[in-house]
Amino acid sequence: MPQDTGSKALTNHPLRGATVLITGGTGAWGRELTTQILESSDVKEVRVYSRGEHPQVLMRRKFSDSRLRFIVGDVRDKNILGLAMKDVDYCFHLAALKHIPICEENTWEAILTNIYGTQNIIECAIANGVKMVVDASSDKAVDPFNLYGVTKACGEKMIVNANQNYTSDTRFVCVRGGNVVGTTGSVMPLFKQQIKENNGITITDPDMTRFLMSTKQAIGLVLKAVERAVGGELFVMKMPATSLSTLADTMIRLLGNDETTKETIGRRPGEKKHEALISRHESPFAKDIGDDYYVLLPQFGGATCESVYAEYPSLPLEEFSSENAEQLDSKSLETMLRQEEWLFDPYATGPITL
């Protein structure tokens, strides 16, 4: 399992003295990214850009740091986004509509945020001379089976294409990961709520597997990618995985009792039994660079990336999926869940997907 990679790694990090913009900054990833950046004590300013006023109020109270600046805005609004990106050195693009059922039911809204919004990020970054844009992608982008995955796959292509074709002044990089413990896109808060209110949980498919990592680990890997990136790469986190059955049994053991029930309800529209972080079509372009990463090289125009990563071995797997990844057992899951703050996190609400 990847080791915790926190703010200590930022001592000689390029973010020192930088102005940083985080879109979707009030989400779980954004809050942890903000935490790790601020703990370095070297960053000049962190701009938190998001649509919701109330989450910004809660986050402002929690952090109370003079280097933080909060901006209410939508990535769909290119004018406000452009103003927010003025004098920014690094942009972390985390904003997205990510809940699978909601995206399936509101297709155009998902396209406007996840595709048009990403194009706005690209154009505003270039216009403002941003040094690097880091796009947070998802395992759902691999052989996408739902609209959310399709939009994230488009976003990856757009980011890589921007690096290859639009400019040599701004570096564009993607980081692809799976589920992160306790975020609004994970099933753990739902299980917790169901156990508390009904002493029973609903499971879509007990044999379903999903990648899983702590928020701190995931964000530490995002920051390590910034240190390594030359531009045009897609960094893939070497995440462990677990079955939904193991996760459910662990949650019941921690929060339930002998009378806690489980009910299988079947998979929902757009859900896969197993997820992949690298498909069999992508594996010929993948390099194993250690440091908890695989790297996908651009399929065209990537001479710089190819030379930088030429010495590293190719992916030793036909594909990297939640079925063949390292599997977390109940004890490992318990350790991870106990270390995460989501158990007491007032932000961890909203629609749930696995």
Buried (B, 14 or more C-beta within 10 A) or exposed (E): BBEEBBBEBBEEBBBEEBBBBBBBBBBBBBBBBBBBBBEBEBBEBBBBBBBEEEBBEBBBEEBEEEBBBBBEBBBBBBEBBBEBBBEBBBBBBBBBBBBBBBBBEBEEEBBBBBBBBBBBBBBBBBBBBBBBBBBBBBBBBBBBBBBBBBBBBBBBBBBBBBBBEBBEEBBBBBBBBBBBBBBBBBBBBBBBBBBEEEBBBBBBBBEBBBBBBBBBBBBBBBBBBBEBBBBBBBBBBBBBBBBBBBBBBBBBEBBBEEEBEBEBEEEBEBBBEBBBBBBBEBBEBBBBBEBBBBBBBBEEEBEBBEEBBEEBEEBEBEBBBBBBBEBBEBEBBBEBBEBBBBBEBEBBEEEBBB
